[in-house]
Amino acid sequence: MDSGPMDSTLLQESIRFSGSAALPGVQVMEVEQSSREWRIFNTQFSLAVSSTWQGKATYRGRTNDVLTGMLFCSEPGEIHTAVPTYGAGSFRVLQFDATVLAGYLAELGHARLLCWRKAVHTMSKALDGALRRIFRAVGPHANPMQLQSDVIELVHLLRDELIENPRAAVFRADADARVAQRIRECLHQEGVALDLETLSRRLGVSRFRVLRTFKRRYGLPPHAYQLCVRIALAQQLLRHGRAAADVAAECGFVDQSHLTRHFKRLIGLTPARYAQGASRGGSHLRAANPLALLARSDRGRLLT
């Protein structure tokens, strides 16, 4: 007897990070059956390819529809959110450290400012095929020369299809944009001790304007951005082999369990599992869909 379509809240989410010693500074993230709302502070240049995931991605204050087969591009230092509109879906992300991608491009004679032409891109067949080859090959047992060759071919296509002329990519520097940029600088310079009242006094603007201008530019309020920055720093430290307890202290969390709670909420893995994947070429975790475990009214809310 047919019981009808499966409830998407019963599906299991799977998240996997993998890499190869042949490609330092390059990492792949594979996500299956995810219906969570993602909020990410980007520390790398990222290329996310939707396999079955469909939804809306907000980046630099603009919301874009992302459909199956599309490519979503993000840059270091930017926040993006991704909200599914058709239940659980799968996607893969290729991540480059900024210096690594710049090095590849320099070999191709591209020494200009690096930025993506647009956030959401419909790929050519050649670019789609190049990304698929890398997603299949990355891992601890990859053939080093083949993998390195595949990445070189990919970067060549990225240069032709996605790398922007810097003169066309300047963000409009109106008054609110300058305020948002200054808030961001303060958050990075002074860390978790900074509060809204201090930001308001320092910039000489109202607390209302601090919230409004920052959220308009980066897609979320300063306190949520602050948490994302702390988690992104924790990822970097874990990738470099630091112990989770030390990472928690350095990133301003009360203790390791406090870090773990927020890390798993935003990244989908515990710090230990994330570190294992980064250091050993891949690790994954399967768990019940997080939205089925969280209170319905708490969907997507970031805690501090």
CORNORMO-V63515 format. One record per residue. N is the residue number from 1. OMEGA is omega in whole degrees, 0 to 359 (none if undefined). Layout:
BEGIN
<<N,OMEGA> <N,OMEGA>>
END
This chain:
BEGIN
<<1,182> <2,181> <3,179> <4,182> <5,181> <6,175> <7,184> <8,180> <9,180> <10,180> <11,179> <12,177> <13,178> <14,180> <15,183> <16,172> <17,179> <18,179> <19,180> <20,176> <21,180> <22,183> <23,177> <24,180> <25,178> <26,184> <27,177> <28,174> <29,179> <30,182> <31,179> <32,174> <33,179> <34,173> <35,179> <36,169> <37,182> <38,172> <39,191> <40,167> <41,186> <42,174> <43,183> <44,168> <45,187> <46,176> <47,182> <48,181> <49,181> <50,174> <51,178> <52,182> <53,173> <54,181> <55,182> <56,179> <57,179> <58,186> <59,182> <60,175> <61,180> <62,180> <63,182> <64,172> <65,177> <66,181> <67,179> <68,178> <69,180> <70,179> <71,177> <72,187> <73,178> <74,185> <75,178> <76,178> <77,181> <78,174> <79,167> <80,174> <81,179> <82,184> <83,180> <84,178> <85,182> <86,177> <87,185> <88,179> <89,185> <90,176> <91,178> <92,184> <93,172> <94,185> <95,178> <96,165> <97,186> <98,182> <99,180> <100,180> <101,178> <102,178> <103,177> <104,183> <105,178> <106,178> <107,178> <108,178> <109,181> <110,182> <111,183> <112,175> <113,184> <114,173> <115,181> <116,180> <117,177> <118,185> <119,183> <120,190> <121,171> <122,189> <123,168> <124,177> <125,181> <126,180> <127,177> <128,180> <129,181> <130,178> <131,179> <132,180> <133,180> <134,179> <135,179> <136,191> <137,187> <138,180> <139,185> <140,184> <141,182> <142,173> <143,188> <144,184> <145,179> <146,181> <147,179> <148,178> <149,179> <150,180> <151,177> <152,178> <153,180> <154,182> <155,176> <156,179> <157,178> <158,179> <159,184> <160,187> <161,194> <162,183> <163,186> <164,167> <165,186> <166,180> <167,182> <168,188> <169,182> <170,179> <171,183> <172,187> <173,175> <174,186> <175,181> <176,179> <177,178> <178,177> <179,180> <180,179> <181,180> <182,176> <183,181> <184,179> <185,179> <186,181> <187,180> <188,184> <189,190> <190,170> <191,192> <192,183> <193,185> <194,177> <195,186> <196,180> <197,179> <198,177> <199,181> <200,180> <201,185> <202,182> <203,180> <204,178> <205,182> <206,176> <207,178> <208,181> <209,176> <210,181> <211,186> <212,185> <213,181> <214,181> <215,179> <216,183> <217,188> <218,172> <219,178> <220,184> <221,184> <222,183> <223,179> <224,175> <225,180> <226,178> <227,179> <228,178> <229,180> <230,179> <231,178> <232,176> <233,178> <234,177> <235,181> <236,181> <237,179> <238,179> <239,179> <240,171> <241,180> <242,178> <243,184> <244,180> <245,178> <246,179> <247,179> <248,181> <249,184> <250,183> <251,172> <252,177> <253,183> <254,180> <255,184> <256,180> <257,177> <258,175> <259,184> <260,181> <261,182> <262,180> <263,181> <264,180> <265,183> <266,187> <267,179> <268,178> <269,170> <270,176> <271,181> <272,180> <273,178> <274,180> <275,179> <276,179> <277,181> <278,186> <279,186> <280,175> <281,173> <282,176> <283,179> <284,181> <285,173> <286,179> <287,176> <288,179> <289,186> <290,181> <291,175> <292,182> <293,180> <294,175> <295,184> <296,182> <297,184> <298,185> <299,173> <300,183> <301,178> <302,178> <303,178> <304,none>>
END
